[in-house]
Amino acid sequence: MTRLTTGDRAPAFRLPDADGRTVALADFRGRRLVLYFYPADLTPGCTIEACDFNDELATLEGLGAAVVGVSPDGAATHQTFRERHGLGFPLLSDPDHTVMAAYGAYGEKSLYGKTVVGVIRSTFVIGPTGRIEHAWYGVKAKGHAARVRAALEG
């Protein structure tokens, strides 16, 4: 599994959102993008992370960054998750993990002391020219959005 680092070109992607529209990396050219990968909608940790990003959304947008979440879940689950928690940013579906793998956000990880294959909770700040400005792997859900905000402010 390849991990991206600062300065790497962000892998291009085109994925459907909760409403069936295609969202692509190219849509964000000229501005920053906070792209985060999470295991599943409607689970405790993923809900905390999504709500934290939602709470930081106005500040992140004020810093010139859009926010997009990606999980393997489909449109119906994304719609429920978005509506239940009032999420104001797109949730994209990557059911075959292709984009996750390209970002190093899918592969072996430790879960309760066992090695499993799955989504690695990861976040990337992609700059206006499509280069990785920050990359975090194996993040803890709670408080991570504030860490991303601090990186953008700094």
Secondary structure, DSSP 4 states (H G I P E B T S, - for coil): -----TTPBPPP-EEEBTTS-EEEGGGGTTSEEEEEE-S-TTSHHHHHHHHHHHHHHHHHHHTTEEEEEEES--HHHHHHHHHHHT--S-EEE-TT-HHHHHTT-EEEEEETTEEEEEE--EEEEE-TTSBEEEEEES--STTHHHHHHHHHH-
